[in-house]
């Protein structure tokens, strides 16, 4: 779940035990997202995706990080087409060709994991498929930049420089974040920036890195429900996120199975 930019606060350096606890939550997140590959389909409602996700989280001993967080009413975020993030599940049925961003957070044993993927409902247009590919590659490049001695600016530069080179834009009003005992911790991790700027990355930090890439302009607005963020020009958007531990040997993605 993306956060509004804030400043200040301590950046936690995690012990190996804490990283393992975050990994346990993150694996449940990864399992939910893996199941979304089959669950996201034309005719399925976003509420049904939410119900299935929560059932699986609880079956694995976790609880939804998002449910009740600052008043959020659902277990996952489901954002369709021009919706960037924080779409509230409801009775909307997915249609053929929809782009469906699913953001999942799980709390287990006092620690959170958080990740997102964008899925295709049926067959999507070539333009939408390319946007998905660029968003996924932007996340890969962002994670690769999460190394000791680099900065959060290096992560943002990796996303922005690649996405803009491909003809897209990156959202600036929402950012990635540190994660651990709280869903949103320091540091903030923008998807834009300059190399060598911002907080220096150290082994033991755990970050939720989450590029949000728009087909059109980078500007966004929040709908009347006070949660759903959409592109201002109503262009398509994709969202990809992983929880990543920074180690002496480089980044380790925790939101994966195995």
C-alpha positions in Angstrom: 0.0 0.0 0.0 1.5 3.3 -1.1 1.9 6.1 1.3 1.8 9.9 1.0 5.3 11.4 1.3 6.3 12.4 4.8 9.7 13.3 6.3 11.4 12.6 9.5 11.6 9.5 11.8 14.1 6.8 12.5 15.1 4.3 9.8 15.1 0.8 11.4 18.0 -1.6 10.9 16.5 -5.1 11.3 18.1 -8.1 12.9 18.2 -11.4 11.1 15.4 -12.7 13.3 13.2 -9.7 12.3 13.9 -10.2 8.6 12.8 -13.8 9.0 9.5 -12.6 10.6 8.9 -10.2 7.8 9.7 -13.0 5.3 7.0 -15.2 6.9 4.4 -12.5 6.4 5.8 -11.7 2.9 5.5 -15.3 1.8 1.8 -15.3 2.5 1.5 -12.1 0.5 3.3 -13.8 -2.4 1.0 -16.8 -2.2 -2.1 -14.6 -2.4 -0.7 -12.8 -5.4 0.2 -16.1 -7.1 -3.4 -17.3 -6.7 -4.6 -14.0 -8.3 -3.3 -15.2 -11.6 -6.2 -17.7 -11.7 -8.7 -15.6 -9.7 -8.5 -12.4 -11.9 -10.9 -13.1 -14.8 -13.7 -11.4 -16.6 -17.0 -11.6 -14.6 -15.3 -11.9 -11.2 -16.1 -9.1 -8.8 -13.5 -7.2 -7.0 -15.3 -8.1 -3.7 -14.8 -11.8 -4.6 -11.1 -11.2 -5.0 -11.0 -9.6 -1.6 -12.9 -12.4 0.1 -10.7 -15.1 -1.4 -7.6 -13.2 -0.4 -8.6 -12.8 3.2 -9.6 -16.4 3.5 -6.2 -17.5 2.3 -4.3 -15.0 4.6 -6.2 -16.3 7.6 -5.7 -19.9 6.6 -2.0 -19.3 6.7 -2.0 -17.7 10.1 -1.9 -14.1 9.0 -4.4 -11.2 9.1 -4.9 -8.4 6.5 -2.6 -5.5 7.1 -4.9 -3.1 5.3 -8.3 -3.9 6.9 -9.1 -1.1 9.2 -5.8 0.7 8.5 -6.7 4.4 8.8 -10.2 3.4 8.2 -9.6 1.3 5.0 -12.6 -1.0 4.7 -11.2 -4.0 2.9 -8.5 -6.7 3.0 -6.7 -5.9 -0.2 -6.7 -3.0 -2.7 -8.0 -3.7 -6.2 -7.3 -0.9 -8.7 -8.7 -1.2 -12.3 -7.5 0.6 -15.4 -7.1 4.3 -14.6 -7.1 3.5 -10.9 -3.5 3.8 -9.7 -3.7 2.4 -6.1 -6.1 2.0 -3.1 -9.1 0.9 -5.1 -11.8 -0.4 -2.7 -13.2 -3.8 -3.6 -16.9 -3.9 -4.3 -19.6 -5.2 -6.7 -17.7 -4.1 -9.8 -17.3 -7.1 -12.1 -14.1 -7.3 -14.1 -14.5 -6.9 -17.9 -12.4 -8.5 -20.7 -9.3 -6.4 -21.2 -9.2 -4.7 -17.8 -5.9 -4.1 -16.1 -6.2 -5.1 -12.5 -3.7 -3.9 -9.8 -3.9 -6.0 -6.7 -2.0 -4.8 -3.5 -1.7 -7.2 -0.6 -0.5 -6.7 2.9 -0.2 -9.4 5.6 0.5 -9.1 9.3 1.8 -12.2 11.1 3.7 -12.4 14.4 3.9 -8.7 14.7 5.5 -7.9 11.3 4.1 -6.9 7.9 4.8 -7.9 4.3 3.5 -5.9 1.4 3.5 -6.4 -2.4 1.5 -5.7 -5.5 1.1 -6.9 -9.1 -0.9 -5.9 -12.1 -2.9 -8.6 -13.8 -4.8 -8.9 -17.1 -8.5 -9.8 -17.1 -8.6 -11.9 -20.2 -6.9 -10.5 -23.3 -5.7 -6.9 -23.0 -4.6 -4.6 -25.7 -0.9 -4.6 -26.9 -0.5 -1.1 -25.5 -1.7 -2.3 -22.1 0.5 -5.4 -22.2 3.5 -3.2 -23.0 2.7 -1.0 -20.0 2.6 -4.0 -17.8 6.0 -5.2 -19.1 7.5 -1.7 -18.4 6.1 -1.6 -14.9 7.4 -5.0 -14.1 10.9 -4.2 -15.5 10.9 -0.9 -13.5 10.4 -2.8 -10.3 13.2 -5.2 -11.2 15.5 -2.3 -11.8 14.5 -0.5 -8.6 15.1 -3.7 -6.6 18.6 -4.1 -8.2 19.5 -0.6 -7.0 18.6 -1.4 -3.4 22.2 -2.1 -2.3 24.3 -0.9 0.7 26.0 2.4 -0.1 23.3 3.4 -2.7 20.6 5.9 -1.7 16.8 6.0 -2.1 17.5 8.5 -4.9 19.3 5.7 -6.8 16.1 3.6 -6.5 13.9 6.4 -7.8 16.3 7.2 -10.6 16.2 3.6 -11.7 12.4 3.7 -12.1 12.1 7.2 -13.5 14.9 7.0 -16.1 13.7 3.7 -17.4 9.9 4.5 -17.5 10.4 7.9 -19.1 12.8 6.5 -21.7 10.0 4.0 -22.6 7.5 6.9 -23.0 5.6 6.6 -19.7 5.5 8.6 -16.5 5.9 7.8 -12.8 3.5 8.9 -10.0 5.1 11.4 -7.7 2.3 12.0 -5.1 2.7 8.5 -3.6 5.9 6.6 -2.6 7.2 3.3 -1.3 8.3 3.0 2.3 10.1 1.1 5.0 8.2 -1.7 6.6 8.3 -3.9 9.7 6.3 -3.7 12.9 4.3 -0.9 11.2 3.0 -1.0 7.6 4.5 2.4 6.8 7.9 3.2 8.2 10.8 5.4 7.2 12.4 5.9 4.8 10.0 7.1 2.1 11.1 5.6 -1.3 10.0 7.8 -4.3 9.8 6.4 -7.8 11.7 9.5 -9.1 14.9 11.2 -8.1 18.6 11.8 -8.6 21.4 9.4 -8.1 23.2 9.8 -4.8 20.5 11.7 -3.0 18.4 11.0 0.0 18.8 8.4 2.7 21.8 6.1 2.3 20.9 2.4 2.2 22.4 0.1 4.8 22.2 -3.7 5.3 19.3 -4.5 7.6 16.9 -2.0 6.1 13.6 -3.5 4.7 11.8 -1.5 2.1 8.5 -1.8 0.2 9.5 -0.7 -3.3 6.6 0.0 -5.5 6.7 1.7 -8.9 3.4 3.2 -10.2 3.7 3.8 -13.9 1.2 5.7 -16.0 0.6 5.5 -19.7 -0.1 9.3 -19.8 0.7 12.1 -17.4 2.1 11.5 -13.9 -0.5 13.6 -12.1 -3.2 11.8 -10.0 -6.3 12.7 -8.0 -8.2 11.0 -5.2 -11.8 10.1 -5.7 -14.7 11.0 -3.3 -14.3 7.8 -1.3 -11.0 9.4 0.0 -9.0 6.3 -1.0 -9.1 5.5 -4.7 -6.3 7.3 -6.5 -6.8 7.7 -10.3 -4.7 9.2 -13.1 -5.8 12.8 -13.6 -6.0 12.3 -17.4 -7.7 8.9 -16.9 -4.9 7.0 -18.7 -4.0 3.5 -17.7 -1.7 2.8 -14.8 0.1 -0.2 -13.4 1.5 -1.0 -9.9 4.2 -3.4 -9.0 5.7 -3.8 -5.5 8.0 -6.1 -3.5 9.1 -6.1 0.1 12.9 -6.2 -0.1 15.6 -6.8 2.5 18.9 -5.0 2.0 21.8 -7.4 2.8 25.6 -7.1 2.6 25.3 -9.1 -0.6 22.6 -7.0 -2.2 18.8 -6.9 -2.3 16.7 -9.9 -1.3 13.1 -10.0 -2.4 11.0 -11.4 0.6 7.6 -11.4 -1.2 8.2 -14.6 -3.1 7.4 -18.2 -2.4 10.3 -20.5 -1.5 
